Amino acid sequence: MSQRSMSKCLQAGQSVKKQSLPLLTSIRSLLHAPRLYLLAGMLLSTMLAMPTAQAASCKLPKSYYKNVSCTATRGHFLALTDFGTPVALIDSKGKRIVDLSRYQKVDTDKMSEGLLPVLRRGRVGYVNMQGREVVPAIYDMFKDNQGWARPVSEGRIIVKRNGDYGVISTSNQTIVPFSSVISDIDNYRGGVARVRRNQSTSWLDKNGKTTSDPNANNNSSGNDALSASGSSPTSPMSPNQLNSSRATPFTTLNPHQQDGLWGFVDDQNVTMITYSFDEVRPFSEGLAGVRVDKNWGFLNLGGELVIPFRFDNSGVTNASDKGESAFVFKNSKAWVGSLKDGSKICIDKEGTNVSCD
């Protein structure tokens, strides 16, 4: 290259560099702008809030969607925009089964009994797996540690309207009228739900009728049963109430297999947690170990994944040969793996590593 040509190249490079400086300065100033930090924080929080129930074990399908994440229900995946808003629910073949583009949020970790909580214009509703909004988006968002919506529990949904608690069916029929007196309602378990009214506690069956405390001793006196139901000791319980109390005893859920997959049924053999798992353990201390592919996690009695699928099955492969129970809670601890030196790895009910001793 001649000296003249080289000089021209250097001058061109200097020109490009000078023109780039304002752009670089602009980018640097933007990176320090508070608004951009706020936007980055919002995007990060959205990404962290994406469903992760099966992230450790499920295989994402091939599809035309750019962002796809796993859900708590096997065979269902959530397609998202770059900003974390829902696009569609897709199946294992990447085919869209539910259009979710008109919703602000969905909570796939709360998908239960074929219904998915959705948020539209700040209101909560539920869509089925055919994409129909069977419960219209007219209910308040929850603002507690259970998230902004409750899952379906035994065909019933705890909702709020105008700040008041109530219970509806999956067809949007009111089961428990909305009342400002009610301060909280637990999800249904074993056919009953605990209701708190100011300082008192009572129990309701699936028809919204008062029943006895399912945890009370069966040999307790009639006055104790009346007290647990929220009735006055001086007011005798009717025969219908007594029959209702006996017909809704507290129950745990039992493992059951169907079509090669495992789920859980109640004492009447009614399916309470769908058949979605390759292997399960019986409920112990309110939690049950469940396996999908090679990884284990834990469900509560409401069918919610409370400890994600992150424990490799190979870590406890020889447990049964040694007569030991892995993925079963005892004294608030569960064995979930082993180190190379043979020492055990245990967790507490929060999923935190603790000593096995």
DRENFI-284539 format. One record per residue (C-alpha): residue in one letter; x, y, z; chain. Coordinates in pm, 1 decimal, decimal comma. Layout:
<"A" <X Y Z> "A">
...
***
This chain:
<"M" <0,0 0,0 0,0> "A">
<"S" <138,4 343,6 -90,2> "A">
<"Q" <202,0 605,4 173,2> "A">
<"R" <-76,5 818,5 26,4> "A">
<"S" <-331,2 534,6 47,3> "A">
<"M" <-228,2 457,2 401,4> "A">
<"S" <-274,4 821,2 495,4> "A">
<"K" <-628,5 818,4 353,1> "A">
<"C" <-714,6 504,4 554,1> "A">
<"L" <-588,6 659,6 875,5> "A">
<"Q" <-789,5 975,3 809,8> "A">
<"A" <-1103,8 767,5 740,8> "A">
<"G" <-1050,9 567,2 1060,6> "A">
<"Q" <-1012,9 886,8 1261,1> "A">
<"S" <-1332,6 1022,1 1102,2> "A">
<"V" <-1528,3 707,0 1193,8> "A">
<"K" <-1389,7 719,5 1545,6> "A">
<"K" <-1494,6 1084,9 1585,5> "A">
<"Q" <-1844,1 1005,8 1456,8> "A">
<"S" <-1871,1 706,8 1692,2> "A">
<"L" <-1780,2 903,0 2001,7> "A">
<"P" <-2115,7 1086,0 2037,7> "A">
<"L" <-2298,7 752,8 1994,3> "A">
<"L" <-2084,2 581,2 2256,4> "A">
<"T" <-2129,1 875,3 2491,1> "A">
<"S" <-2504,8 857,5 2436,5> "A">
<"I" <-2511,7 483,9 2511,4> "A">
<"R" <-2304,3 532,2 2826,6> "A">
<"S" <-2536,8 806,6 2947,2> "A">
<"L" <-2838,5 583,3 2881,6> "A">
<"L" <-2683,0 300,3 3076,8> "A">
<"H" <-2659,8 531,6 3374,5> "A">
<"A" <-3012,5 662,6 3337,7> "A">
<"P" <-3244,6 570,7 3626,2> "A">
<"R" <-3526,1 480,8 3388,1> "A">
<"L" <-3315,2 220,2 3214,6> "A">
<"Y" <-3217,3 70,4 3548,9> "A">
<"L" <-3585,7 52,1 3636,9> "A">
<"L" <-3666,4 -117,7 3305,3> "A">
<"A" <-3380,7 -364,1 3353,1> "A">
<"G" <-3508,5 -443,3 3700,7> "A">
<"M" <-3859,5 -502,2 3568,2> "A">
<"L" <-3730,8 -734,5 3295,8> "A">
<"L" <-3518,1 -926,8 3545,6> "A">
<"S" <-3807,7 -967,5 3787,7> "A">
<"T" <-4027,1 -1089,6 3501,2> "A">
<"M" <-3767,9 -1348,2 3401,9> "A">
<"L" <-3734,0 -1468,2 3760,3> "A">
<"A" <-4109,1 -1495,7 3787,0> "A">
<"M" <-4139,8 -1726,9 3487,5> "A">
<"P" <-4268,3 -2077,0 3569,4> "A">
<"T" <-3982,8 -2306,9 3671,7> "A">
<"A" <-4166,8 -2611,7 3801,2> "A">
<"Q" <-4011,1 -2854,6 3556,9> "A">
<"A" <-3723,0 -2642,2 3433,9> "A">
<"A" <-3470,7 -2889,4 3570,7> "A">
<"S" <-3618,0 -3195,3 3399,8> "A">
<"C" <-3855,6 -3122,5 3112,0> "A">
<"K" <-3756,8 -3109,3 2747,7> "A">
<"L" <-3873,7 -2806,2 2554,7> "A">
<"P" <-4052,1 -2885,4 2227,4> "A">
<"K" <-3946,1 -2756,4 1888,6> "A">
<"S" <-4172,6 -2471,1 1784,8> "A">
<"Y" <-4192,5 -2138,2 1605,8> "A">
<"Y" <-4203,3 -1955,5 1940,7> "A">
<"K" <-3890,0 -1772,7 2047,3> "A">
<"N" <-3926,8 -1801,6 2425,6> "A">
<"V" <-4070,4 -2121,2 2573,0> "A">
<"S" <-4064,5 -2234,0 2935,5> "A">
<"C" <-4180,1 -2541,1 3124,0> "A">
<"T" <-4489,4 -2554,5 3342,7> "A">
<"A" <-4592,6 -2756,0 3646,6> "A">
<"T" <-4811,6 -2974,5 3424,0> "A">
<"R" <-4643,9 -3234,3 3211,1> "A">
<"G" <-4692,0 -3191,8 2837,5> "A">
<"H" <-4779,0 -2821,7 2859,0> "A">
<"F" <-4537,4 -2536,5 2786,8> "A">
<"L" <-4568,1 -2159,0 2800,5> "A">
<"A" <-4465,2 -1937,9 2509,7> "A">
<"L" <-4367,0 -1582,5 2609,3> "A">
<"T" <-4270,3 -1254,0 2449,3> "A">
<"D" <-3926,6 -1103,0 2509,0> "A">
<"F" <-4083,6 -897,5 2787,6> "A">
<"G" <-4226,9 -1203,0 2966,5> "A">
<"T" <-4593,3 -1157,1 2875,4> "A">
<"P" <-4780,3 -1474,8 2775,4> "A">
<"V" <-4838,0 -1569,6 2412,5> "A">
<"A" <-4974,9 -1922,5 2414,6> "A">
<"L" <-4988,7 -2254,6 2590,7> "A">
<"I" <-4837,2 -2518,4 2363,4> "A">
<"D" <-4817,9 -2897,6 2371,6> "A">
<"S" <-4519,6 -3133,0 2348,2> "A">
<"K" <-4526,4 -3105,8 1967,1> "A">
<"G" <-4501,0 -2726,5 1977,9> "A">
<"K" <-4861,8 -2681,8 1869,5> "A">
<"R" <-5065,9 -2398,2 2020,4> "A">
<"I" <-5355,2 -2526,2 2231,1> "A">
<"V" <-5453,0 -2204,9 2413,4> "A">
<"D" <-5414,0 -1845,2 2289,2> "A">
<"L" <-5300,6 -1633,1 2584,6> "A">
<"S" <-5205,5 -1314,7 2398,3> "A">
<"R" <-5486,1 -1105,4 2548,1> "A">
<"Y" <-5369,8 -1163,1 2906,0> "A">
<"Q" <-5119,6 -969,6 3113,2> "A">
<"K" <-5011,7 -1268,9 3318,0> "A">
<"V" <-5079,7 -1636,6 3364,8> "A">
<"D" <-4969,1 -1862,4 3650,3> "A">
<"T" <-4887,4 -2206,4 3511,7> "A">
<"D" <-4763,4 -2320,1 3853,6> "A">
<"K" <-5127,0 -2285,4 3967,2> "A">
<"M" <-5268,1 -2482,4 3672,9> "A">
<"S" <-5497,2 -2739,9 3834,1> "A">
<"E" <-5787,6 -2960,9 3730,5> "A">
<"G" <-5763,9 -2836,3 3373,8> "A">
<"L" <-5793,8 -2465,1 3455,9> "A">
<"L" <-5527,1 -2194,6 3432,4> "A">
<"P" <-5539,8 -1865,3 3628,8> "A">
<"V" <-5512,9 -1561,0 3399,7> "A">
<"L" <-5493,2 -1187,1 3457,2> "A">
<"R" <-5665,7 -940,1 3224,6> "A">
<"R" <-5684,9 -567,6 3297,8> "A">
<"G" <-5585,5 -635,3 3655,3> "A">
<"R" <-5865,8 -890,5 3708,8> "A">
<"V" <-5838,4 -1265,0 3770,9> "A">
<"G" <-6016,6 -1534,1 3570,0> "A">
<"Y" <-5961,5 -1895,5 3459,6> "A">
<"V" <-5933,8 -2055,7 3115,4> "A">
<"N" <-5966,5 -2423,7 3028,7> "A">
<"M" <-5744,5 -2626,1 2800,0> "A">
<"Q" <-5969,8 -2546,9 2504,4> "A">
<"G" <-5896,9 -2176,0 2550,0> "A">
<"R" <-6242,2 -2086,1 2683,7> "A">
<"E" <-6260,8 -1841,7 2974,3> "A">
<"V" <-6490,2 -2052,1 3193,5> "A">
<"V" <-6445,5 -1817,0 3489,2> "A">
<"P" <-6459,1 -1456,1 3364,0> "A">
<"A" <-6177,1 -1220,4 3460,0> "A">
<"I" <-6377,9 -1020,7 3714,7> "A">
<"Y" <-6213,9 -1109,5 4045,0> "A">
<"D" <-5958,1 -923,0 4256,8> "A">
<"M" <-5590,3 -1009,5 4262,6> "A">
<"F" <-5466,8 -1163,5 4585,6> "A">
<"K" <-5188,2 -978,0 4757,1> "A">
<"D" <-5046,8 -1242,2 4989,9> "A">
<"N" <-4760,3 -1492,7 4986,5> "A">
<"Q" <-4967,6 -1738,9 4781,2> "A">
<"G" <-4950,5 -1521,7 4469,3> "A">
<"W" <-5214,2 -1322,9 4280,7> "A">
<"A" <-5450,8 -1618,1 4222,7> "A">
<"R" <-5545,5 -1949,0 4384,2> "A">
<"P" <-5546,6 -2284,7 4203,2> "A">
<"V" <-5861,1 -2493,3 4166,8> "A">
<"S" <-5887,6 -2722,0 4469,0> "A">
<"E" <-6135,6 -3010,5 4456,3> "A">
<"G" <-6357,1 -2829,8 4207,7> "A">
<"R" <-6365,8 -2510,4 4412,4> "A">
<"I" <-6181,7 -2179,2 4374,3> "A">
<"I" <-6112,7 -1926,4 4649,0> "A">
<"V" <-6159,8 -1577,8 4501,8> "A">
<"K" <-6204,9 -1217,5 4612,3> "A">
<"R" <-6447,7 -958,9 4479,5> "A">
<"N" <-6454,5 -597,2 4591,5> "A">
<"G" <-6210,8 -696,1 4865,1> "A">
<"D" <-6431,2 -974,6 5008,4> "A">
<"Y" <-6354,8 -1347,3 5016,4> "A">
<"G" <-6585,1 -1605,6 4861,5> "A">
<"V" <-6584,4 -1949,4 4700,0> "A">
<"I" <-6697,0 -2033,9 4346,5> "A">
<"S" <-6723,9 -2352,9 4142,5> "A">
<"T" <-6534,3 -2414,2 3819,6> "A">
<"S" <-6848,4 -2302,9 3633,4> "A">
<"N" <-6844,8 -1969,0 3821,8> "A">
<"Q" <-7134,9 -2051,2 4053,9> "A">
<"T" <-7110,7 -1889,7 4398,1> "A">
<"I" <-7070,0 -2156,6 4666,1> "A">
<"V" <-6978,5 -1938,5 4964,2> "A">
<"P" <-7125,6 -1585,2 4941,0> "A">
<"F" <-6877,5 -1298,4 4945,5> "A">
<"S" <-6849,2 -1145,6 5290,2> "A">
<"S" <-6640,8 -873,9 5451,9> "A">
<"V" <-6655,3 -1072,5 5777,1> "A">
<"I" <-6430,6 -1346,1 5631,1> "A">
<"S" <-6061,9 -1266,0 5678,7> "A">
<"D" <-5922,8 -1573,4 5497,5> "A">
<"I" <-6021,8 -1907,8 5341,5> "A">
<"D" <-5782,7 -2198,3 5289,8> "A">
<"N" <-5790,7 -2411,0 4975,2> "A">
<"Y" <-6007,3 -2721,9 4997,1> "A">
<"R" <-5845,4 -3041,3 5121,2> "A">
<"G" <-6027,3 -3363,7 5192,4> "A">
<"G" <-6362,7 -3205,3 5114,3> "A">
<"V" <-6335,2 -2918,9 5362,3> "A">
<"A" <-6189,7 -2567,1 5382,8> "A">
<"R" <-6089,2 -2369,3 5690,1> "A">
<"V" <-6248,8 -2025,6 5719,6> "A">
<"R" <-6136,2 -1744,9 5949,0> "A">
<"R" <-6386,7 -1486,7 6060,2> "A">
<"N" <-6217,5 -1220,5 6272,7> "A">
<"Q" <-6085,7 -1422,3 6570,5> "A">
<"S" <-6290,9 -1740,0 6512,3> "A">
<"T" <-6224,6 -2040,1 6289,1> "A">
<"S" <-6479,1 -2270,0 6128,2> "A">
<"W" <-6491,3 -2532,1 5854,1> "A">
<"L" <-6703,3 -2551,8 5540,8> "A">
<"D" <-6781,5 -2848,4 5317,6> "A">
<"K" <-6784,3 -2830,3 4937,1> "A">
<"N" <-7145,1 -2711,9 4941,6> "A">
<"G" <-7053,7 -2416,9 5163,4> "A">
<"K" <-7218,9 -2569,8 5471,5> "A">
<"T" <-7061,9 -2553,9 5816,0> "A">
<"T" <-6901,1 -2879,9 5927,2> "A">
<"S" <-6677,9 -2995,1 6212,9> "A">
<"D" <-6303,3 -2954,0 6247,0> "A">
<"P" <-6152,0 -3250,1 6054,8> "A">
<"N" <-5847,9 -3249,2 6282,8> "A">
<"A" <-6053,5 -3279,3 6600,9> "A">
<"N" <-6040,1 -3603,5 6798,2> "A">
<"N" <-6327,0 -3830,9 6699,4> "A">
<"N" <-6382,2 -3905,7 7068,2> "A">
<"S" <-6420,9 -3540,4 7161,8> "A">
<"S" <-6741,9 -3426,6 7323,3> "A">
<"G" <-7037,5 -3285,4 7132,5> "A">
<"N" <-6966,7 -2942,7 7277,2> "A">
<"D" <-6613,3 -2955,3 7130,8> "A">
<"A" <-6752,6 -3040,6 6787,8> "A">
<"L" <-7000,9 -2756,4 6812,4> "A">
<"S" <-6732,5 -2517,3 6918,9> "A">
<"A" <-6506,9 -2622,1 6629,5> "A">
<"S" <-6785,9 -2564,9 6382,0> "A">
<"G" <-6835,5 -2210,4 6503,3> "A">
<"S" <-7178,6 -2286,7 6659,5> "A">
<"S" <-7284,9 -2190,7 7007,3> "A">
<"P" <-7259,4 -2475,3 7267,3> "A">
<"T" <-7615,1 -2399,7 7370,7> "A">
<"S" <-7745,2 -2453,2 7016,4> "A">
<"P" <-7790,5 -2823,6 6934,5> "A">
<"M" <-7656,4 -2942,2 6599,2> "A">
<"S" <-7922,6 -3072,8 6364,1> "A">
<"P" <-7913,1 -3436,1 6240,6> "A">
<"N" <-7827,8 -3309,0 5892,6> "A">
<"Q" <-7528,5 -3118,7 6029,3> "A">
<"L" <-7411,4 -3425,7 6219,9> "A">
<"N" <-7439,1 -3644,2 5910,6> "A">
<"S" <-7253,2 -3380,1 5709,2> "A">
<"S" <-6975,9 -3373,1 5970,7> "A">
<"R" <-6932,5 -3749,6 5960,1> "A">
<"A" <-6945,5 -3758,8 5581,0> "A">
<"T" <-6647,1 -3525,3 5538,9> "A">
<"P" <-6363,0 -3666,8 5750,7> "A">
<"F" <-6013,5 -3531,4 5696,4> "A">
<"T" <-5817,3 -3750,9 5459,1> "A">
<"T" <-5476,2 -3770,2 5306,4> "A">
<"L" <-5418,4 -3856,8 4940,7> "A">
<"N" <-5303,5 -4195,0 4818,2> "A">
<"P" <-5073,8 -4277,3 4523,4> "A">
<"H" <-5251,4 -4432,1 4225,4> "A">
<"Q" <-5129,3 -4537,5 3882,2> "A">
<"Q" <-5313,2 -4502,2 3553,5> "A">
<"D" <-5187,1 -4552,3 3197,1> "A">
<"G" <-4830,5 -4584,6 3322,5> "A">
<"L" <-4829,7 -4253,4 3512,7> "A">
<"W" <-4887,0 -4177,1 3878,8> "A">
<"G" <-5123,5 -3936,3 4051,6> "A">
<"F" <-5312,9 -3920,4 4381,4> "A">
<"V" <-5668,3 -4012,7 4482,2> "A">
<"D" <-5869,1 -3958,0 4799,9> "A">
<"D" <-6027,1 -4227,3 5018,3> "A">
<"Q" <-6325,5 -4243,4 4781,6> "A">
<"N" <-6086,3 -4312,0 4490,0> "A">
<"V" <-6157,5 -3970,1 4337,3> "A">
<"T" <-5861,9 -3829,6 4145,0> "A">
<"M" <-5732,2 -3525,1 4329,7> "A">
<"I" <-5389,4 -3479,9 4163,3> "A">
<"T" <-5373,8 -3572,6 3796,6> "A">
<"Y" <-5164,1 -3856,6 3655,3> "A">
<"S" <-4852,7 -3666,2 3553,6> "A">
<"F" <-4559,3 -3839,5 3725,0> "A">
<"D" <-4324,0 -4127,4 3646,6> "A">
<"E" <-4290,6 -4220,7 4013,9> "A">
<"V" <-4426,0 -4090,7 4345,5> "A">
<"R" <-4388,1 -4139,4 4718,7> "A">
<"P" <-4678,5 -4142,9 4966,7> "A">
<"F" <-4756,9 -3816,4 5142,5> "A">
<"S" <-4546,9 -3769,0 5454,6> "A">
<"E" <-4586,9 -3469,3 5683,4> "A">
<"G" <-4804,7 -3301,0 5420,8> "A">
<"L" <-4563,3 -3339,0 5127,4> "A">
<"A" <-4513,4 -3606,9 4862,2> "A">
<"G" <-4204,4 -3673,3 4653,2> "A">
<"V" <-4280,3 -3696,6 4280,0> "A">
<"R" <-4051,9 -3777,5 3987,6> "A">
<"V" <-4061,8 -3656,2 3626,4> "A">
<"D" <-3796,6 -3811,9 3403,6> "A">
<"K" <-3483,6 -3828,9 3622,7> "A">
<"N" <-3559,1 -3555,5 3873,9> "A">
<"W" <-3764,2 -3535,3 4193,0> "A">
<"G" <-3962,3 -3253,5 4351,7> "A">
<"F" <-4233,0 -3224,9 4618,3> "A">
<"L" <-4606,9 -3148,4 4609,9> "A">
<"N" <-4835,2 -3036,3 4890,3> "A">
<"L" <-5183,8 -3176,5 4948,9> "A">
<"G" <-5326,5 -2904,5 4727,5> "A">
<"G" <-5128,8 -3040,0 4431,1> "A">
<"E" <-4895,7 -2738,1 4425,0> "A">
<"L" <-4527,0 -2789,9 4345,9> "A">
<"V" <-4363,1 -2642,0 4655,3> "A">
<"I" <-4009,9 -2779,3 4600,5> "A">
<"P" <-3902,4 -2781,7 4230,7> "A">
<"F" <-3777,1 -3082,2 4033,8> "A">
<"R" <-3405,5 -3053,4 4105,3> "A">
<"F" <-3298,2 -3375,8 4278,5> "A">
<"D" <-3140,0 -3639,2 4055,4> "A">
<"N" <-3277,5 -3989,8 4090,8> "A">
<"S" <-2930,3 -4142,3 4057,2> "A">
<"G" <-2827,4 -3996,3 4391,2> "A">
<"V" <-3050,4 -4241,6 4579,5> "A">
<"T" <-3070,1 -4531,2 4333,7> "A">
<"N" <-2979,0 -4796,4 4590,7> "A">
<"A" <-3202,2 -4662,6 4863,5> "A">
<"S" <-3454,7 -4947,5 4846,5> "A">
<"D" <-3174,9 -5207,3 4853,8> "A">
<"K" <-3059,3 -5063,2 5184,6> "A">
<"G" <-3410,9 -5051,1 5324,1> "A">
<"E" <-3405,7 -4671,6 5336,5> "A">
<"S" <-3670,3 -4427,9 5215,5> "A">
<"A" <-3559,8 -4141,7 4993,6> "A">
<"F" <-3780,3 -3841,4 4913,5> "A">
<"V" <-3993,1 -3907,1 5221,5> "A">
<"F" <-4016,8 -3653,9 5505,3> "A">
<"K" <-3952,6 -3767,8 5859,9> "A">
<"N" <-3902,5 -3524,9 6145,7> "A">
<"S" <-3924,2 -3241,3 5888,5> "A">
<"K" <-3628,9 -3376,5 5685,8> "A">
<"A" <-3605,8 -3574,6 5362,0> "A">
<"W" <-3309,7 -3757,7 5209,8> "A">
<"V" <-3264,8 -3637,9 4849,3> "A">
<"G" <-2913,2 -3742,7 4746,3> "A">
<"S" <-2565,2 -3855,8 4841,4> "A">
<"L" <-2214,8 -3717,0 4812,0> "A">
<"K" <-1923,7 -3909,6 4656,9> "A">
<"D" <-1804,3 -4013,0 5002,6> "A">
<"G" <-2143,7 -4173,3 5071,4> "A">
<"S" <-2273,0 -3909,8 5312,3> "A">
<"K" <-2637,5 -3813,2 5270,8> "A">
<"I" <-2787,7 -3487,2 5148,7> "A">
<"C" <-3110,6 -3381,5 5319,6> "A">
<"I" <-3351,2 -3088,2 5289,4> "A">
<"D" <-3617,0 -2931,7 5509,1> "A">
<"K" <-3973,7 -2853,8 5400,2> "A">
<"E" <-3857,3 -2526,5 5244,3> "A">
<"G" <-3615,2 -2713,2 5018,0> "A">
<"T" <-3310,5 -2585,9 5207,3> "A">
<"N" <-3014,4 -2817,5 5265,3> "A">
<"V" <-2989,0 -2932,1 5626,7> "A">
<"S" <-2796,0 -3190,4 5823,9> "A">
<"C" <-2940,4 -3541,9 5800,9> "A">
<"D" <-2859,1 -3619,2 6165,4> "A">
***
